[in-house]
């Protein structure tokens, strides 16, 4: 318990699930309902341990390589997207595939294909090893000796970048980047390559932007910020960085059990947010734990109201139910 002070909690808004995450989870759940377990999912469908564990209990099997799946089985591609090579391998193995790729990631894939068709080389701004980056970089046909794609993460990477023809160059970005960090890299690209072409619209997704904006606004009034999200969640990590970059003590936790009482000592206002892949149930568990530690006031901030809904894959919604009734 906090003896000397009773801090207030500010809840960021919006926070938690975005439309792409909602869609991905529903796709797995509907596949399980229609076809029964097991349903194989390539990579974690979204980067959140709670969500993945819940789906695993229902019968989802998470794998990294398609050769782990028996031929003819059902596979779901995660919200982060996959390369053309992965899709081709699924077809070759006779797998029944349903695509949970976030439509905003698919938009970037289409941009890449159009840019290459126009004879442009492409610079991707993103994090090495992230599945979204691997999927987007993999939109160039496998086996092409010169893919014409380059990955950069920092302005320093841009300084070291050498391209074939600076007059035929474009860039795209990972959808879950920090807007501030991405703008620095874009500025470096435009300085070094003045003719570089930008995407027709911003690649960083609306939900990522909204959650970062909400944390920026909230953090101004806080002396501690807690972001709920799993360690491998890019957008959750960026939320913590956004707060930390404003000089606010900031932590990212997977769930309430990671919360430390000493973080609250001497704090007056504690900001709480959640990454786009973190469910609201985890937020409420953190709030309850904070109340156990002495918080007696929780204020939900106003913010952008999100009404985006993405359609489910048609091949899933029209598929016949093969699970026999238990009547």
VOGU-3710 file (C-alpha; in Angstrom, 3 decimals, decimal comma):
1> xxxxxxxxxx> 0,000/0,000/0,000  1,036/3,596/-0,614  1,040/5,435/2,713  2,098/8,956/1,819  0,171/9,598/-1,364  -2,812/8,285/-3,313  -2,023/8,654/-7,007  -4,596/9,048/-9,749  -4,728/6,893/-12,876  -5,298/8,385/-16,324
11> xxxxxxxxxx> -6,507/5,931/-18,973  -5,413/6,688/-22,544  -8,041/6,647/-25,245  -7,982/4,956/-27,703  -6,026/1,967/-26,430  -5,955/-1,779/-26,954  -7,367/-3,773/-29,856  -7,499/-2,231/-33,327  -9,675/-3,389/-36,239  -6,874/-5,483/-37,762
21> xxxxxxxxxx> -6,272/-7,376/-34,518  -10,007/-7,902/-33,966  -10,284/-9,300/-37,488  -7,323/-11,659/-37,093  -8,625/-13,141/-33,847  -12,134/-13,584/-35,274  -10,685/-15,396/-38,293  -8,972/-17,963/-36,058  -12,051/-18,371/-33,864  -14,388/-18,795/-36,842
31> xxxxxxxxxx> -12,052/-21,313/-38,468  -12,056/-23,347/-35,246  -15,870/-23,189/-35,066  -16,319/-24,186/-38,726  -13,643/-26,823/-39,145  -12,689/-27,879/-35,633  -9,247/-28,243/-34,083  -6,469/-28,241/-34,933  -6,236/-25,016/-36,918  -2,642/-24,139/-37,753
41> xxxxxxxxxx> -1,510/-20,516/-37,563  1,756/-19,409/-39,108  3,456/-17,259/-36,491  1,543/-15,713/-33,580  -1,640/-14,362/-35,137  -1,074/-11,156/-33,150  1,799/-10,360/-30,802  0,146/-10,865/-27,425  0,782/-13,793/-25,092  -2,690/-13,709/-23,498
51> xxxxxxxxxx> -4,445/-13,800/-26,870  -2,215/-16,556/-28,243  -2,623/-18,690/-25,102  -6,422/-18,302/-25,233  -6,527/-19,400/-28,876  -4,147/-22,276/-28,180  -6,560/-23,598/-25,525  -9,348/-23,491/-28,144  -7,307/-25,602/-30,565  -5,041/-23,250/-32,511
61> xxxxxxxxxx> -1,537/-24,578/-33,186  1,091/-21,901/-33,757  3,986/-22,813/-36,030  6,786/-20,947/-37,790  7,392/-23,203/-40,791  4,748/-24,665/-43,069  6,547/-28,007/-43,156  5,327/-28,476/-39,558  1,768/-28,758/-40,927  0,339/-32,018/-42,316
71> xxxxxxxxxx> -0,567/-31,760/-46,009  -4,172/-30,785/-46,629  -4,562/-29,032/-43,265  -5,965/-25,568/-42,633  -3,516/-22,706/-42,079  -4,058/-19,068/-41,197  -1,523/-16,381/-42,057  -0,948/-13,964/-39,155  -1,958/-10,296/-39,098  1,645/-9,339/-39,924
81> xxxxxxxxxx> 1,460/-10,733/-43,462  3,592/-13,234/-45,344  5,863/-13,294/-48,368  4,869/-14,535/-51,812  7,107/-17,552/-51,183  5,076/-18,584/-48,133  1,819/-18,360/-50,102  3,344/-20,430/-52,912  4,553/-23,055/-50,423  1,084/-23,293/-48,873
91> xxxxxxxxxx> -0,404/-23,904/-52,330  2,255/-26,500/-53,155  1,530/-28,392/-49,918  -2,204/-28,402/-50,606  -2,970/-26,373/-47,497  -6,309/-24,608/-47,110  -5,224/-21,040/-46,349  -7,121/-18,159/-44,771  -5,466/-14,761/-44,719  -5,551/-12,761/-41,465
101> xxxxxxxxxx> -3,086/-10,184/-42,807  -4,173/-6,731/-41,659  -5,660/-4,925/-44,684  -3,356/-1,983/-43,967  -0,346/-4,290/-44,300  -1,834/-5,688/-47,511  -2,050/-2,092/-48,756  1,736/-1,776/-48,324  2,249/-5,095/-50,156  0,236/-3,760/-53,096
111> xxxxxxxxxx> 2,273/-0,544/-53,063  5,501/-2,535/-53,254  4,240/-4,556/-56,218  3,165/-1,407/-58,072  6,446/0,373/-57,349  8,485/-2,540/-58,665  6,251/-2,815/-61,736  7,009/0,865/-62,383  10,744/0,089/-62,349  11,437/1,678/-58,961
121> xxxxxxxxxx> 13,818/0,465/-56,296  12,264/0,519/-52,831  13,553/1,475/-49,420  11,598/-0,066/-46,562  11,736/1,637/-43,178  11,295/-1,008/-40,501  12,780/-3,308/-37,901  15,058/-6,117/-39,046  13,554/-9,542/-38,281  9,997/-8,366/-37,648
131> xxxxxxxxxx> 7,508/-10,640/-39,451  5,756/-7,698/-41,106  9,057/-6,547/-42,577  9,878/-10,069/-43,779  6,462/-10,341/-45,412  6,698/-6,966/-47,133  10,278/-7,491/-48,315  9,098/-10,854/-49,615  6,629/-9,317/-52,067  9,436/-9,436/-54,627
141> xxxxxxxxxx> 9,461/-12,770/-56,446  11,836/-15,235/-54,831  14,819/-16,161/-56,960  15,251/-12,656/-58,364  18,948/-11,947/-57,997  18,471/-8,210/-57,492  15,303/-7,609/-55,472  15,658/-3,853/-55,661  14,610/-3,524/-52,000  16,610/-2,101/-49,121
151> xxxxxxxxxx> 15,835/-2,098/-45,395  16,728/0,857/-43,171  15,861/1,508/-39,538  17,730/4,699/-38,616  19,055/7,887/-40,274  22,509/6,315/-39,912  21,362/3,413/-42,089  20,274/5,946/-44,696  23,693/7,599/-44,652  25,280/4,251/-45,514
161> xxxxxxxxxx> 22,709/3,329/-48,172  23,844/2,953/-51,776  21,224/2,513/-54,517  21,518/1,955/-58,265  19,553/4,962/-59,510  18,501/7,694/-57,029  16,081/9,049/-59,643  14,063/5,802/-59,563  13,541/5,301/-55,879  10,541/5,056/-53,536
171> xxxxxxxxxx> 9,956/4,191/-49,903  7,405/2,369/-47,750  7,227/1,890/-43,995  6,313/-0,791/-41,493  2,804/0,012/-40,244  3,635/-0,093/-36,518  6,571/2,323/-36,338  6,905/5,336/-34,095  5,738/8,274/-36,186  8,498/10,452/-34,733
181> xxxxxxxxxx> 11,234/7,926/-35,511  9,871/7,255/-38,995  9,740/10,971/-39,809  13,445/11,306/-38,971  14,314/8,446/-41,326  12,052/9,829/-44,063  13,689/13,231/-43,678  17,123/11,620/-44,036  15,969/9,754/-47,162  14,538/12,909/-48,743
191> xxxxxxxxxx> 17,719/14,821/-47,958  20,011/12,193/-49,471  17,665/11,240/-52,330  15,632/14,378/-53,230  13,725/12,547/-55,974  12,558/9,671/-53,769  8,837/8,961/-54,109  6,575/8,639/-51,069  3,583/6,292/-50,791  0,278/7,785/-51,929
201> xxxxxxxxxx> -0,880/7,722/-48,312  0,849/7,252/-44,962  1,806/3,607/-44,330  1,806/3,883/-40,523  -1,662/2,669/-39,607  -4,399/4,874/-38,158  -4,529/2,820/-34,933  -0,791/3,148/-34,339  -1,025/6,912/-34,911  -4,068/7,302/-32,663
211> xxxxxxxxxx> -2,537/5,358/-29,783  0,755/7,237/-29,999  -1,069/10,575/-30,067  -3,161/9,538/-27,056  -0,063/8,570/-25,064  1,660/11,843/-25,961  -1,317/13,824/-24,677  -1,685/11,689/-21,544  2,029/11,631/-20,686  2,181/15,437/-20,387
221> xxxxxxxxxx> 0,169/15,168/-17,154  1,874/12,041/-15,771  4,993/11,188/-13,834  4,689/7,491/-14,641  3,327/5,683/-17,718  2,534/1,977/-17,933  1,939/0,363/-21,323  0,354/-3,081/-21,485  1,731/-5,262/-24,256  3,880/-8,308/-24,928
231> xxxxxxxxxx> 7,641/-7,885/-25,445  7,473/-8,834/-29,146  4,726/-6,314/-29,928  6,204/-3,553/-32,081  3,355/-1,082/-31,601  3,368/-1,619/-27,804  7,113/-1,001/-27,613  6,653/2,181/-29,611  4,033/3,458/-27,133  6,492/3,073/-24,268
241> xxxxxxxxxx> 9,176/4,848/-26,295  6,811/7,721/-27,149  6,262/8,330/-23,438  9,877/7,771/-22,486  11,009/10,241/-25,161  9,042/12,917/-23,309  11,160/12,275/-20,228  8,495/10,291/-18,381  9,362/7,162/-16,413  7,773/4,438/-18,536
251> xxxxxxxxxx> 7,381/0,666/-18,383  5,834/-1,965/-20,638  4,304/-4,988/-18,919  2,675/-8,148/-20,257  0,076/-8,244/-17,472  -0,662/-7,049/-13,927  1,717/-9,573/-12,347  4,672/-7,598/-13,733  3,603/-4,386/-11,974  6,009/-3,319/-9,202
261> xxxxxxxxxx> 4,778/-1,372/-6,186  7,974/0,665/-5,961  7,230/2,251/-9,345  4,327/4,095/-7,702  6,251/5,635/-4,809  5,982/9,419/-4,903  3,921/9,387/-8,093  0,863/11,642/-8,426  -0,521/10,658/-11,818  -0,055/7,308/-13,501
271> xxxxxxxxxx> -0,892/6,970/-17,193  -2,064/3,598/-18,508  -2,366/2,528/-22,146  -2,293/-0,715/-24,120  -0,862/-1,718/-27,469  -3,144/-2,542/-30,388  -2,728/-6,278/-29,750  -3,467/-6,149/-25,997  -7,039/-6,966/-24,854  -9,002/-4,707/-22,491
281> xxxxxxxxxx> -9,212/-7,474/-19,880  -5,482/-6,982/-19,226  -6,001/-3,231/-18,779  -8,719/-3,828/-16,203  -6,508/-6,309/-14,326  -3,765/-3,682/-14,143  -6,272/-1,098/-12,875  -7,438/-3,490/-10,148  -3,841/-4,136/-9,104  -3,134/-0,396/-8,993
291> xxxxxxxxxx> -6,201/0,048/-6,768  -4,897/-2,663/-4,454  -1,696/-0,626/-4,228  -3,582/2,501/-3,148  -4,950/4,195/-6,254  -8,452/5,483/-5,540  -9,317/7,474/-8,672  -9,339/6,369/-12,311  -10,063/8,905/-15,034  -10,682/7,806/-18,618
301> xxxxxxxxxx> -9,472/10,454/-21,040  -11,375/11,468/-24,132  -9,875/10,595/-27,480  -10,451/9,680/-31,095  -13,395/7,337/-31,582  -12,434/4,499/-33,913  -15,181/2,988/-36,048  -13,101/1,073/-38,598  -14,233/-2,485/-39,282  -12,448/-4,809/-41,720
311> xxxxxxxxxx> -14,290/-7,511/-43,642  -13,423/-11,167/-43,060  -11,934/-13,215/-45,930  -14,695/-14,272/-48,315  -13,340/-17,810/-48,587  -13,868/-18,160/-44,817  -17,330/-16,595/-44,577  -18,630/-18,720/-47,468  -16,932/-21,969/-46,388  -19,232/-24,763/-45,263
321> xxxxxxx> -19,213/-25,818/-41,637  -17,578/-29,241/-41,374  -17,907/-29,654/-37,606  -20,625/-32,183/-36,846  -23,391/-31,054/-34,520  -23,248/-32,502/-30,986  -27,056/-32,846/-30,816
//
